[in-house]
Amino acid sequence: MFVEPVDSDIAPSGTLLGLLQRGRGDGTLHALAAPRAEALAALRQCVLNDPRRDWQIEHRSLYYARLHMELDAALDDIEEHLFHPDDQLTAEDDAEVRTGLALSVLGHLASYQDDRALELLRRYAESGANWQWALDELAVRDDDEALRALGPAVLARFPEDRRGDAALAAAARNAFEPRPWRLWAEDSARPGQGERLLRVREHGSFDRWQRQMHGSGPRPGWSVRAVLDWAQEGHDQHPRVARESAAARCLSAVAGPEDRAELLAAARGPREAARAAALRHLAERGDEDALTLIEEAAADPAALVSQAALASFARMRSTAAVVRARQWAAAPEGTLPGGLRTAAAEMLACCGGAQDADAVLRALRRTVRDEGPDSGALWPLVDGVGRLGVDCAAPVLRHVYRETASSQLRGRAAAALALTDPSFAAGFAVECLWDCEETTRALAAEYAATGDERVVERLRRLAADPAEEAGVQSAVRGRLSPDAGR
């Protein structure tokens, strides 16, 4: 029996809400067949309460915008959400989660010529807490005149003092889309605005130059011991400063063959950060003792050391690492430090051969059984059974596809099913044409069997959709061409 999803914010996969929260193609198809009020309520819940595990890599906005248009939904709920008093009380980091998805949906609706969506974005850019997001949406869709008109309201957010100027420089520097800032700086009708932006930009560049000149990090001439001490000093500070990865990169520049003994001692020593940095360096150099050191460190009670050991092993790609991974994957349960068997299976999934198929499949089944369909450890294992062509993995891949809350993992499961499941073309591939992820739609455009009457119609709509990604449209046109094989 498999573990079911445990995230209480995600509805069961068999419900309309659960399908829409996951961004599955069946969500759109079921919503269009359901009573309109029920579909609108589920869509509203998704847009106003972002269901994504990681909004930075998972996509939902185009998916929800398309359904919004199909249902001819109003924008009143989104307007109320954006301009609710809670918006001004939300911390900056939380504001992206609270309103980012709704703003992205408005952006796509604006690209479909929805004037009210465009007007809401402009209003929110002037007064909303997450104004940078709204501005980025407008930057790629609005005209120059409307963007110039936003300049005074945006710059008024920053007091004309040293702190305000520093914040303004950071906002301009970190903008995802620079077009509005360029228009404001070049606005001849508001010369004072351009002068201020030029001044804060120059001051910000000077401040960065000063920080670079007076940095306290590693410098040419530092020894191996100095780099390791620097890493450990960061660990001992409060709050802790993670320098292990940077220290490992520095070691690659300063360490020579004569320093090997010191690095081996550090990789077994009591100082956690220094040990982590030395482990990573030795693993990246393919030292003959690195795998033994990793096995020892994986059992260390200090999380920093054990995690560094597993991460160092995951980056290795040598034949020796694959051979050791086979030994670890075959070890009886309970005889190895925690996480090492999983790391070994992931190595075989990425770099193993046909002889490793059973080990990768066992790890996939064990991970789904013990950790559920949302475990981060599933990503390389799902890819691995697809790469190795493990046909008998199809049932567990179907389970992951249906149940996971991660649209990225679902896309990986779909790609693996395309290589292992003969029924994929006539089954999940059809649904995937409506999926929220671009890569999944492109996969479906390549594989979906045209015997289903919905497929050709959907391919034609995707080909004509101005908001569709280029990769999807390329795959769609390949299927619609007269020479297409399927």
Legacy VTK file of the C-alpha trace (Angstrom):
# vtk DataFile Version 3.0
C-alpha trace
ASCII
DATASET POLYDATA
POINTS 486 float
0.000 0.000 0.000
1.283 3.434 -0.905
1.414 6.437 1.395
-1.142 9.081 0.474
-0.392 12.824 0.305
-0.254 14.397 3.758
-0.526 18.089 2.830
-3.864 19.100 4.349
-4.133 22.085 2.002
-4.334 19.829 -1.056
-7.647 18.111 -1.720
-7.787 14.434 -2.755
-6.743 13.790 -6.335
-10.154 12.423 -7.273
-11.948 15.709 -6.566
-12.312 18.677 -8.904
-10.485 20.933 -6.436
-7.674 18.413 -6.042
-7.232 18.140 -9.814
-7.119 21.907 -10.246
-4.728 22.391 -7.338
-2.347 19.898 -8.932
-2.650 21.579 -12.325
-3.640 18.339 -14.030
-5.174 18.400 -17.477
-8.138 16.471 -16.150
-8.825 19.439 -13.856
-9.700 21.641 -16.808
-11.722 18.893 -18.513
-13.695 18.132 -15.342
-14.256 21.825 -14.586
-15.756 22.394 -18.022
-18.101 19.436 -17.509
-19.061 20.321 -13.905
-21.796 22.743 -12.812
-20.438 26.240 -13.436
-20.828 27.401 -9.832
-18.825 24.432 -8.563
-16.085 25.006 -11.128
-15.882 28.722 -10.328
-15.617 28.030 -6.597
-12.772 25.564 -7.128
-10.957 27.951 -9.470
-11.323 30.804 -6.985
-9.896 28.655 -4.196
-6.823 27.870 -6.301
-6.092 31.380 -7.540
-6.517 33.068 -4.158
-4.760 30.341 -2.147
-1.684 29.300 -4.104
-1.567 25.461 -3.922
1.981 25.060 -5.249
4.699 23.459 -3.149
7.304 25.683 -4.820
5.966 28.674 -6.729
9.396 29.416 -8.172
9.516 26.292 -10.340
5.876 25.199 -10.699
3.483 26.862 -13.128
-0.239 27.451 -12.699
-0.985 30.970 -13.928
-1.569 30.264 -17.640
-3.489 27.108 -16.709
-5.844 29.067 -14.419
-6.104 32.021 -16.824
-7.228 29.749 -19.641
-9.848 28.122 -17.435
-10.927 31.564 -16.221
-11.682 32.528 -19.823
-13.362 29.198 -20.623
-15.723 29.723 -17.667
-16.191 33.422 -18.476
-15.393 34.197 -14.842
-15.487 37.698 -13.350
-12.513 39.392 -11.696
-14.344 40.659 -8.618
-12.896 38.003 -6.296
-9.346 38.680 -7.453
-9.867 42.433 -7.043
-11.173 41.972 -3.514
-8.221 39.745 -2.644
-5.599 42.129 -4.014
-6.969 45.266 -2.379
-7.979 43.725 0.944
-6.545 45.551 3.992
-4.510 42.411 4.787
-2.370 43.212 1.757
-0.761 46.174 3.513
-0.091 44.121 6.654
1.699 41.266 4.863
5.462 40.895 5.163
7.407 41.363 1.936
8.327 37.685 1.539
4.791 36.548 2.334
3.276 39.034 -0.131
4.722 37.066 -3.058
2.954 33.942 -1.855
-0.290 35.750 -1.040
-0.774 37.608 -4.325
1.866 36.373 -6.806
-0.328 33.761 -8.459
-3.324 36.104 -8.764
-1.129 38.770 -10.355
0.321 36.260 -12.820
-3.167 35.139 -13.784
-4.085 38.781 -14.414
-0.970 39.122 -16.534
-1.996 36.263 -18.795
-5.552 37.587 -19.006
-4.116 40.950 -20.041
-2.183 39.211 -22.829
-5.563 37.864 -23.992
-6.742 41.501 -24.313
-8.657 41.640 -21.018
-8.675 45.379 -20.290
-9.987 45.003 -16.748
-7.100 42.696 -15.851
-4.702 45.338 -17.171
-6.414 48.042 -15.123
-6.202 45.960 -11.921
-2.490 45.391 -12.470
-1.910 49.134 -12.886
-3.838 49.963 -9.718
-2.010 47.314 -7.740
1.394 48.461 -9.010
0.578 51.908 -7.611
-0.700 50.847 -4.191
-0.187 47.120 -3.531
2.368 45.501 -1.232
3.600 43.151 -3.971
3.874 45.990 -6.488
7.121 44.713 -8.045
5.356 41.578 -9.278
2.534 43.592 -10.828
5.067 45.905 -12.446
6.919 42.958 -13.991
3.646 41.661 -15.432
2.924 45.076 -16.923
6.459 45.491 -18.240
5.951 42.828 -20.906
2.343 43.709 -21.756
1.525 47.406 -21.229
2.313 50.300 -23.549
4.988 52.940 -22.907
2.561 55.711 -22.031
0.797 53.714 -19.313
4.106 52.541 -17.845
5.470 56.099 -17.726
2.363 57.170 -15.811
3.217 54.703 -13.023
6.628 56.261 -12.374
5.661 58.974 -9.849
3.586 56.579 -7.726
6.314 53.923 -7.619
9.146 56.346 -6.820
7.018 57.997 -4.125
7.272 54.721 -2.192
10.910 55.554 -1.449
11.670 58.524 0.841
14.249 60.932 -0.517
16.862 60.151 2.092
19.855 57.816 2.281
17.827 54.782 3.295
15.109 55.445 0.735
17.636 55.924 -2.039
19.355 52.652 -1.114
16.015 50.821 -1.228
15.190 52.439 -4.574
18.550 51.388 -6.037
17.976 47.816 -4.864
14.459 47.748 -6.351
15.692 49.005 -9.726
18.647 46.607 -9.714
16.565 43.559 -8.784
13.661 44.210 -11.156
12.920 41.165 -13.277
11.952 43.395 -16.192
13.992 46.644 -16.579
11.754 48.285 -19.174
9.658 50.484 -16.796
12.773 51.751 -15.016
14.371 52.690 -18.316
11.239 54.556 -19.381
11.134 56.471 -16.088
14.800 57.381 -16.311
14.322 58.683 -19.877
10.995 60.482 -19.257
11.578 64.017 -20.547
8.341 65.222 -18.922
9.741 64.386 -15.470
13.452 65.314 -15.483
13.752 65.156 -11.693
12.702 61.527 -11.784
15.459 60.614 -14.220
18.052 62.549 -12.214
17.147 60.693 -9.034
17.318 57.287 -10.687
20.711 58.097 -12.184
22.010 59.316 -8.811
20.905 56.268 -6.825
22.188 53.896 -9.523
25.641 55.498 -9.420
25.671 55.476 -5.626
24.661 51.818 -5.555
27.465 50.903 -7.934
29.961 52.771 -5.720
28.720 50.949 -2.622
29.138 47.569 -4.321
32.682 48.521 -5.362
33.521 49.443 -1.769
32.170 46.135 -0.452
34.240 44.230 -2.980
37.380 46.187 -2.052
36.940 45.631 1.674
35.619 42.057 1.722
36.790 39.778 4.510
36.669 36.534 2.548
39.494 34.388 1.136
42.243 36.160 -0.775
45.112 35.015 -3.003
47.833 33.519 -0.874
45.517 31.948 1.702
46.541 28.469 2.821
44.372 25.370 3.092
44.295 25.845 6.853
43.158 29.465 6.491
40.287 28.478 4.180
39.145 25.718 6.547
39.367 28.101 9.511
37.278 30.652 7.591
34.587 28.031 6.936
34.518 27.022 10.604
34.367 30.636 11.784
31.185 31.107 9.785
29.693 28.006 11.389
30.567 29.221 14.884
29.001 32.653 14.394
25.517 33.468 15.619
23.527 33.431 13.450
25.471 30.816 11.525
26.940 31.757 8.141
27.127 28.807 5.742
30.527 28.915 4.040
31.177 25.240 3.360
30.428 25.352 -0.372
32.393 28.560 -0.896
35.300 27.129 1.087
35.315 23.983 -1.064
35.545 26.137 -4.191
38.416 28.089 -2.631
40.213 24.845 -1.787
40.189 23.903 -5.455
42.296 27.026 -6.090
44.751 26.810 -3.180
45.159 23.094 -2.394
47.965 21.074 -3.943
49.183 17.460 -3.634
51.240 18.406 -0.599
48.033 19.410 1.263
46.326 16.020 0.930
47.258 14.817 4.413
45.847 17.986 5.996
42.614 17.665 3.990
42.191 13.998 4.940
42.644 14.921 8.584
40.082 17.709 8.276
37.616 15.322 6.583
37.799 13.120 9.696
38.155 15.915 12.213
35.747 17.309 14.807
35.133 20.713 13.176
31.871 20.322 11.267
32.125 23.067 8.639
35.784 22.388 7.935
34.973 18.698 7.610
32.124 19.397 5.185
34.321 21.624 3.007
37.151 19.078 2.928
34.757 16.252 2.066
33.312 18.146 -0.870
36.775 19.092 -2.159
38.124 15.545 -1.950
34.997 14.135 -3.637
35.207 16.638 -6.478
38.877 15.776 -6.982
38.099 12.056 -7.060
40.454 11.270 -4.189
40.926 7.529 -3.682
39.769 7.798 -0.043
36.780 10.043 -0.730
34.162 7.266 -0.871
35.331 5.740 2.414
35.282 9.179 4.041
31.766 9.776 2.726
30.538 6.471 4.171
32.009 7.372 7.553
30.643 10.924 7.497
27.143 9.799 6.480
26.862 8.152 9.898
27.897 11.288 11.790
25.202 12.586 14.178
25.903 16.160 13.068
23.402 16.941 10.296
25.811 19.335 8.581
28.425 16.603 8.172
26.081 13.795 7.103
24.249 15.992 4.604
27.529 17.267 3.186
28.680 13.668 2.724
25.529 12.687 0.825
25.604 15.853 -1.284
29.274 15.286 -2.116
28.543 11.745 -3.241
25.580 12.896 -5.352
27.889 15.146 -7.370
30.376 12.373 -8.155
30.245 10.750 -11.594
33.248 8.419 -11.584
33.184 4.705 -12.317
34.371 4.084 -8.760
31.365 5.984 -7.408
28.949 3.885 -9.484
30.627 0.659 -8.330
30.373 1.749 -4.695
26.742 2.779 -5.249
25.956 -0.772 -6.377
27.470 -2.125 -3.169
25.524 0.301 -0.998
22.247 -0.272 -2.855
22.582 -4.036 -2.345
23.402 -3.783 1.372
20.786 -5.224 3.777
18.491 -2.658 5.324
19.826 -1.225 8.566
23.484 -1.919 7.829
24.249 1.490 6.311
23.910 5.039 7.624
20.599 6.701 6.935
20.279 8.193 3.478
23.211 6.320 1.968
21.067 3.643 0.296
18.855 6.352 -1.181
21.886 8.294 -2.415
23.247 5.103 -3.960
19.963 4.420 -5.759
19.886 7.985 -7.051
23.424 7.555 -8.384
22.410 4.378 -10.217
19.294 6.100 -11.550
21.437 8.862 -13.044
24.547 6.937 -14.115
23.830 3.222 -13.883
23.285 0.693 -16.613
20.729 -1.973 -17.457
22.041 -4.183 -14.631
20.913 -1.521 -12.128
17.248 -1.444 -13.194
16.043 -3.699 -10.369
17.877 -1.670 -7.715
16.399 1.599 -8.981
12.892 0.103 -9.157
13.184 -1.238 -5.599
14.249 2.178 -4.391
11.365 3.840 -6.234
8.794 1.491 -4.692
10.345 1.806 -1.235
10.387 5.597 -1.375
6.769 5.866 -2.502
5.712 3.362 0.168
7.628 4.998 3.006
7.594 8.696 2.096
4.601 9.131 -0.217
4.242 10.554 -3.730
5.655 13.981 -2.875
9.094 12.947 -1.644
11.954 14.905 -3.161
13.905 11.646 -3.419
11.498 10.473 -6.142
12.691 12.908 -8.801
15.901 11.113 -9.868
14.333 7.678 -9.312
11.400 8.464 -11.608
13.813 9.758 -14.231
15.954 6.660 -13.735
13.282 4.041 -14.387
12.343 5.946 -17.525
15.934 6.208 -18.713
16.531 2.512 -18.031
13.234 1.509 -19.665
11.856 -0.396 -16.652
8.462 -1.447 -18.047
7.214 -2.963 -14.779
7.601 0.451 -13.104
4.480 1.707 -14.914
1.998 1.003 -12.045
3.985 2.980 -9.476
4.644 5.742 -11.996
0.900 6.025 -12.623
0.358 6.334 -8.875
2.934 9.125 -8.619
1.402 10.858 -11.639
-2.088 10.842 -10.111
-1.255 11.659 -6.518
1.715 14.008 -6.362
1.018 17.651 -5.578
4.118 18.671 -7.550
3.402 19.429 -11.185
7.128 19.144 -11.918
7.298 15.611 -10.525
4.106 14.711 -12.400
5.759 15.864 -15.608
8.750 13.648 -14.893
6.406 10.727 -14.229
4.676 11.397 -17.549
8.019 11.407 -19.359
8.937 8.083 -17.721
5.543 6.607 -18.626
6.062 7.630 -22.245
9.101 5.340 -22.250
7.689 2.449 -20.216
3.896 2.310 -20.641
2.389 1.349 -24.032
-0.982 2.795 -22.950
0.440 6.269 -22.311
-0.307 7.677 -25.780
-4.015 6.898 -25.560
-4.262 7.576 -21.817
-2.426 10.145 -19.757
-0.868 11.785 -22.825
-4.293 13.060 -23.896
-4.908 14.635 -20.505
-1.419 16.159 -20.541
-2.380 18.409 -23.455
-4.214 20.525 -20.845
-1.506 20.257 -18.161
-0.197 23.349 -16.373
3.463 22.639 -17.195
4.911 23.654 -20.542
7.233 20.629 -20.744
4.360 18.252 -20.020
2.201 19.806 -22.740
5.096 19.536 -25.182
5.516 15.860 -24.285
1.807 15.282 -24.826
1.912 17.061 -28.173
4.530 14.547 -29.251
2.859 11.376 -27.934
-0.933 11.855 -27.683
-2.783 9.483 -29.989
-4.910 11.336 -32.503
-7.531 8.593 -32.417
-9.130 10.580 -29.582
-11.221 13.281 -31.269
-10.222 15.830 -28.596
-6.537 15.627 -29.471
-6.458 17.240 -32.923
-8.798 20.010 -31.803
-6.609 20.728 -28.778
-3.434 20.695 -30.871
-4.943 23.261 -33.225
-5.959 25.506 -30.350
-2.502 25.353 -28.811
-0.928 26.179 -32.170
-3.090 29.308 -32.462
-2.789 30.436 -28.825
-0.571 33.561 -28.600
0.224 32.847 -24.949
1.492 29.316 -25.563
5.205 28.664 -25.116
7.385 28.286 -28.188
8.512 24.769 -27.271
4.923 23.541 -27.082
3.956 25.177 -30.344
6.957 23.653 -32.075
5.929 20.178 -30.914
2.306 20.861 -31.884
3.213 21.975 -35.388
5.299 18.856 -35.793
2.231 16.728 -35.066
-0.071 18.774 -37.286
2.245 18.722 -40.277
1.223 16.452 -43.188
4.307 14.298 -42.611
3.514 13.578 -38.951
3.719 9.889 -38.149
0.980 9.720 -35.542
LINES 1 487
486 0 1 2 3 4 5 6 7 8 9 10 11 12 13 14 15 16 17 18 19 20 21 22 23 24 25 26 27 28 29 30 31 32 33 34 35 36 37 38 39 40 41 42 43 44 45 46 47 48 49 50 51 52 53 54 55 56 57 58 59 60 61 62 63 64 65 66 67 68 69 70 71 72 73 74 75 76 77 78 79 80 81 82 83 84 85 86 87 88 89 90 91 92 93 94 95 96 97 98 99 100 101 102 103 104 105 106 107 108 109 110 111 112 113 114 115 116 117 118 119 120 121 122 123 124 125 126 127 128 129 130 131 132 133 134 135 136 137 138 139 140 141 142 143 144 145 146 147 148 149 150 151 152 153 154 155 156 157 158 159 160 161 162 163 164 165 166 167 168 169 170 171 172 173 174 175 176 177 178 179 180 181 182 183 184 185 186 187 188 189 190 191 192 193 194 195 196 197 198 199 200 201 202 203 204 205 206 207 208 209 210 211 212 213 214 215 216 217 218 219 220 221 222 223 224 225 226 227 228 229 230 231 232 233 234 235 236 237 238 239 240 241 242 243 244 245 246 247 248 249 250 251 252 253 254 255 256 257 258 259 260 261 262 263 264 265 266 267 268 269 270 271 272 273 274 275 276 277 278 279 280 281 282 283 284 285 286 287 288 289 290 291 292 293 294 295 296 297 298 299 300 301 302 303 304 305 306 307 308 309 310 311 312 313 314 315 316 317 318 319 320 321 322 323 324 325 326 327 328 329 330 331 332 333 334 335 336 337 338 339 340 341 342 343 344 345 346 347 348 349 350 351 352 353 354 355 356 357 358 359 360 361 362 363 364 365 366 367 368 369 370 371 372 373 374 375 376 377 378 379 380 381 382 383 384 385 386 387 388 389 390 391 392 393 394 395 396 397 398 399 400 401 402 403 404 405 406 407 408 409 410 411 412 413 414 415 416 417 418 419 420 421 422 423 424 425 426 427 428 429 430 431 432 433 434 435 436 437 438 439 440 441 442 443 444 445 446 447 448 449 450 451 452 453 454 455 456 457 458 459 460 461 462 463 464 465 466 467 468 469 470 471 472 473 474 475 476 477 478 479 480 481 482 483 484 485
